[in-house]
Amino acid sequence: MSIESIVQQCRESNDYETLVNAIPYARTIGMGCIKAGDEVIFTLPANPSNIGNPTLPAIHGGVLGGFIEQAAQLHLLMLMEKPTFPKVIDLSIDYLSAGLFRDSFAECKVLRMGRRIANVSVTVWQAKKDEPVATARTHLLLS
């Protein structure tokens, strides 16, 4: 099944779990998606295989980075008129605090979407939305 047909099916049902599950890495880390109206929240449930520091325990920074990258790409796929999987040009992550072993959430904002490049900011939080665990900015190639 092509990415275009998956996105079309998700738009018709307003359920983007099929799209998230079509991405192997997103499926591996247990990523999910909640869509309410125009708002989209990506989820990363507490999963023992995502722990990087068992002493705290805390989510591995690479898993958090992958979650951020996948959230930005999937968010763009949901918005694109003709969906093609966006490629990361660059990604800058600010880790603000330890991502403890609990559910994490991400919200993306498209700052600019041109014909070929998009700029997306991502905020990740756990307990409170106004206390982010990480923030990021990424540029993605659209075609």
C-alpha positions in Angstrom: 0.0 0.0 0.0 1.5 3.4 -1.0 1.9 6.3 1.5 -0.6 8.3 -0.6 -3.3 5.7 -0.2 -2.6 5.3 3.5 -2.8 9.1 4.1 -6.0 9.2 2.0 -7.6 6.4 4.0 -6.6 8.2 7.3 -8.1 11.5 6.2 -11.4 9.8 5.3 -11.6 8.0 8.7 -9.9 10.9 10.7 -7.8 8.2 12.4 -4.0 8.4 11.8 -2.9 5.3 13.7 -2.6 3.4 10.4 -0.2 6.0 9.1 1.9 5.8 12.3 1.9 2.0 12.2 3.1 2.1 8.6 6.4 3.5 9.7 8.6 0.7 11.2 10.6 2.9 13.6 7.4 4.5 14.9 5.9 1.1 15.5 9.1 -0.1 17.2 9.1 2.6 19.8 5.3 2.4 20.3 4.4 5.8 18.9 0.8 6.7 18.6 -1.3 9.6 17.4 -4.4 11.4 18.8 -6.3 13.7 16.5 -9.0 16.0 17.9 -10.3 18.5 15.4 -7.3 20.3 13.9 -5.1 19.4 16.9 -2.7 16.5 16.6 -0.8 15.1 19.6 1.8 12.3 19.1 2.3 9.9 21.9 5.2 7.8 23.2 4.0 5.4 25.9 6.3 4.3 28.7 8.0 1.3 27.2 10.8 -0.6 29.0 12.7 -1.1 25.7 12.9 2.7 25.3 14.9 3.2 28.6 18.4 4.5 28.2 19.3 5.1 31.9 17.9 2.4 34.1 19.1 4.1 37.2 16.6 7.0 36.9 14.9 5.3 34.8 14.9 7.7 31.8 14.0 7.4 28.1 17.0 7.1 25.9 17.9 10.4 24.2 18.0 8.7 20.8 14.5 7.4 21.2 13.3 10.8 22.2 15.1 12.3 19.1 13.6 9.6 16.9 10.2 10.4 18.3 10.7 14.1 17.5 11.8 13.4 14.0 9.0 11.0 13.3 6.4 13.4 14.7 7.6 16.2 12.5 7.5 14.0 9.4 4.1 12.5 10.1 2.6 15.9 10.9 3.7 17.2 7.5 2.3 14.1 5.8 -1.0 14.9 7.4 -1.0 18.4 6.0 0.5 17.9 2.5 -1.8 18.1 -0.5 0.1 15.4 -2.4 1.8 13.3 0.4 5.3 12.2 -0.2 7.5 11.2 2.8 9.5 14.3 3.8 13.3 13.9 4.3 15.1 15.6 7.2 17.6 18.2 6.1 18.6 19.2 9.6 17.3 18.7 13.1 18.2 20.7 16.2 17.0 19.3 19.6 17.2 21.0 22.9 17.0 18.5 25.7 15.6 20.5 28.6 15.2 17.8 31.3 15.4 14.0 31.7 12.6 12.2 29.9 11.5 10.0 32.8 9.9 6.7 32.4 6.3 7.8 31.8 4.2 8.7 28.8 5.5 11.5 26.5 3.6 13.7 24.2 4.6 15.8 21.2 3.0 18.7 19.4 4.2 20.1 16.1 3.8 23.5 14.5 4.6 24.2 10.9 6.4 27.5 10.9 6.7 27.7 7.2 5.8 25.3 4.3 7.1 26.2 0.9 7.0 24.2 -2.3 10.2 22.2 -1.5 11.1 22.9 2.2 9.2 23.0 5.4 10.2 24.3 8.8 8.6 22.6 11.8 9.0 23.1 15.6 8.2 20.3 18.0 7.6 20.4 21.7 7.7 17.3 23.9 6.3 17.1 27.4 5.4 14.5 30.0 3.4 15.7 33.0 2.5 19.2 32.0 2.4 20.8 28.6 4.0 24.0 29.9 7.0 22.1 31.2 8.6 20.6 28.1 11.2 17.8 28.2 12.6 18.8 24.8 12.0 21.2 22.0 13.3 21.0 18.4 13.3 22.7 15.1 13.7 20.9 11.8 13.9 21.6 8.1 12.4 18.9 5.9 12.6 18.4 2.1 9.2 17.9 0.7 9.9 16.4 -2.7 
